[in-house]
Amino acid sequence: MNPILQNIFVILSILTVAGIGYLIKEVLEIKHMMKTANPESKQLQLQAYERLAVLVERLGLKNLISRADVQGQSAAIMHGVLIENIKSEYDYNASQQVYVSKEVWDAITRLKDQNIYVINQLAAMLPVQANSHDLSKRILEYTITQNPELNKIVLDAIQHEAKEIMK
């Protein structure tokens, strides 16, 4: 593997681990807050967590690639489609932040930002004539070799908080 690509993978992995540690700490601190909510607000919160769980799944790099309908197009077009999909999914669900903890919303925002960063970095490393398949392959290779699926960690945090609400 290209040494530059390896260094980028290492940096992204370090950022992911740091984000995970922060997320776990913050989730544990809000446990008490969730236990004191009234039944109506609990229902709204649970619905928000359900919707955000779908968002987090959709923001996963593998899922973004599978939904991008750009077969036979350039890598630049695919790059634009992936970034636009992330931003529009996030914007569409932004109203849900009022029902969930700040920590969960911050984790979702970090997921969005990290995935945009990863896609930008991997796309920038491709030659100008690269096609959508080349970018897809590079992103999938990244997810397989570095296992940076932050969306799974954020999903775990969402599930943890939702379970705390249901207690």
N, C-alpha and C positions, 0 to 999 in steps of 0.2 A: 504494500500500500504506500502511497505517496507520503513522504515525511510531513509535508505541510498539512495534508489531510489528517494524519495521525495527531498532529499537534492541535488542530482544531477540535477533533473528537475528544482529546484529553481535556481541553479547556471547557468544552461544553459539558462534559461529564462532571467536572469539578463544580461548575455552576449549578448543575442539577442536584448534586449531593448537598450543596450548601442550602439550596432552596428547600429541599426535603427536610433538613434538620430544623429550619425555621418554621416550616409548616407544622411539623409534629409538635413543636413547643407551643405554638399558638393555638392549635386545636385543643390541646389539653387544658389551656387556660380558660377556654370559653365553656367548658363542660358545665360549670355551675350556672352560668347565665341561661343556658338552654332549658334547664330544669324548671325555671320560674315562669315560663310563658303561659298565657291563658289558652284555652282550647281553640278559639277562633284564629289566634295568631299562629298557633302550632300547625293548624291545617294549611294556612297560607305559606308558612315556612316549608312544610313538607312538599307542597306543590312546587315551590321555588327550587328546592333541592332536586326534585325529580327532573325539572326542566334543565337545571344546570348539569345534572348527570348526563343528560342527552347532549348538551353542549360540549362537555368535556370529552365525551366519546367522539363526537364529530370533529373536534379539534386535534385528535390524535393524528400524527403524521401519516400512518398507514391508512387511516380512514379518509384523510384528505385526498390522498393519491387515488384511492379507489373511487371517489366521487368526482374527480376531475375528468371531465369529458373532453380531452384534448388530443385524442389519438392522431398521430401523424403531424402534429403541429410542432413548432419550435419549442425549445426549452424556455425561451424568453416568454412565450405566450403562456406556457404552463406555469411558470414562475408567477406571472401576474395573476392568473386564475387562482392559484393556491393562496396567495397573499390576500386577494380580494375575498375569497371564501372565509378565511380566518377572521378578517375584519368585519364582514357582514354578519357572520354567526355571533360574534362577540357583541356587536352593536345591537343586534336583535334581542339579545338576552340581557342587556345592561340594566333593565328595570328590575331584574330579580335581585340585584345587590341589596335592595332595601329590606329583604326578608331573610338574608343569611348573614353570618358573621363576617366582619371585616376581613378576617384571616382567610376565609374560604374565597371571598371575592378577590382578595389580593393574590391568592394562589392561582385562580383562574386567569387573572391578568398576567401573571408571570408566565403561565403556560402559553397564552397567546403571544406574548413578547418573545419567549424563547423559541417557539416554533417559527415565528417570522424570521428571527435571527438565523436559525439553522437553515431554513430554506434560502434566505438571502446568501449566506456563506457558501452553501453547496452549489447554488446556481452560479455564483460568481466564479467558481473554480472550473466551470465547464467552458469548453471552447465555444466561440460565437455560433458555429454551425451545429451545435448539439440540438437534439430533438427532445420531445417530451419524454420519450422512453429513457433517454440518457439521464434526465433529471430524476425521473421516478426511480430508476435503478440506484442512483447515488443516494437518494433519500432512504430507500429501503435498506441499502447497505449500511448506512449510518445507524438506522434503528436496530438492525440485527447485530452489528459489531459493537456498538456502544450501549445498547439497551437503555436509551434515554427517554423512554416513554413516560414522561412526567405526567401525562394525562391519567395514567393508572394510579399514580400516587395521589393526585388531586381527587380522583374519583373515590379512592379509599377515604380521604378526609371528608368528602361530601357524605358518603355512606355512614361514617362514624358519627357525624353531627346529626344526621337524620335519625339514626338509631337512638341517640341521646334524647331527641325531641319526643320520640315515641315511648320513652320510659315513663 
